[in-house]
Amino acid sequence: MTDADPTGTLDRVGLTEYEEGALTELFTLGRTTAPTLAEATGIPKARIYGVLDALADRGFVKVIPERPKRYQPRSPAAILDRAVENRRQAYEGFRTDLDDRREAFLDEFEPRYERASEDVTPAEELFSVVDVGEPSESETRRLYHEARDRIRIISKSFEYLDTVEPALADAIERGIDVDVLVLHPDDLSESNATTQAAIVERLRTEFPAVGLRFSTEQLPWRGTLADPSMDYETGTAILLVQEDEIPNHLRQAAITENGSFVAGLNRYFELVWEYESVGEAVA
């Protein structure tokens, strides 16, 4: 089998092992026949035509109607553009399908949900929890994507920027107002301060529209608020309290969609932002 894509991009696009191997080899061979490609890649001849048809269906390979039929890869840039368009079309089809099913689904299951929820108290509805790590990061990305007006972030160093960066960029591109409050580096360990400095530089360089301040007091909790409002009608938050003695894999983050509670968290953010933070990390 030919060497796979060392960048991992074709795997991210969703190609199978055979599809990735065929396309990778086509970049080297250029226009060629299916038997030649099968021999170069080690893909069984019984499979190679199906592999090439799948690549052509995605728009990654052009079929040249000669005798014998030949196959030519599109340019790497065109393939990435086509992959994005394919995913967009798939999403639009998925959304249309769900919209078509929405009324019937709600008619069937809303009454069941309401009956089952009759005995749930307001206190029980206040929070749900997810594990810290990928589950909490996934929920954070969801908040970024669903925000309609404002995102407010409280973190020691915003060290998880890499895992949420695409969602953050999407929010900024949509015009969402984003503010980030981090702990002053004087209150961080040397390694955390170094990490924070790199993150701050990236924010200021790559996301200059993001508001950024440094808290001069300890932050007892950290998390993300989306669309808080003082009329208590909107707002979602994910947060966790500072518990240094508990390892991350044993911790959980709380999620709330209670508008009143999110408004309270937002009030805390505003007070720290205005009275207990500075715009530059200078002692």
HELIX and SHEET records of a PDB file:
HELIX    1   1 THR A    9  VAL A   13  1                                   5    
HELIX    2   2 GLU A   17  LEU A   29  1                                  13    
HELIX    3   3 ALA A   34  THR A   41  1                                   8    
HELIX    4   4 LYS A   45  ASP A   57  1                                  13    
HELIX    5   5 PRO A   76  ALA A  116  1                                  41    
HELIX    6   6 PRO A  122  GLU A  125  1                                   4    
HELIX    7   7 GLU A  134  GLU A  146  1                                  13    
HELIX    8   8 LEU A  161  GLU A  173  1                                  13    
HELIX    9   9 PRO A  185  ASP A  187  5                                   3    
HELIX   10  10 GLU A  190  GLU A  206  1                                  17    
HELIX   11  11 ASN A  248  LEU A  250  5                                   3    
HELIX   12  12 GLY A  259  TYR A  275  1                                  17    
SHEET    1   A 3 THR A  32  THR A  33  0                                        
SHEET    2   A 3 ARG A  70  PRO A  73 -1                                        
SHEET    3   A 3 VAL A  61  ILE A  64 -1                                        
SHEET    1   B 8 SER A 128  ASP A 131  0                                        
SHEET    2   B 8 GLN A 252  THR A 256 -1                                        
SHEET    3   B 8 THR A 236  VAL A 241 -1                                        
SHEET    4   B 8 TRP A 221  ALA A 226 -1                                        
SHEET    5   B 8 ARG A 150  SER A 155 -1                                        
SHEET    6   B 8 ASP A 177  LEU A 183  1                                        
SHEET    7   B 8 GLY A 211  SER A 215  1                                        
SHEET    8   B 8 SER A 277  VAL A 278 -1                                        
END                                                                             
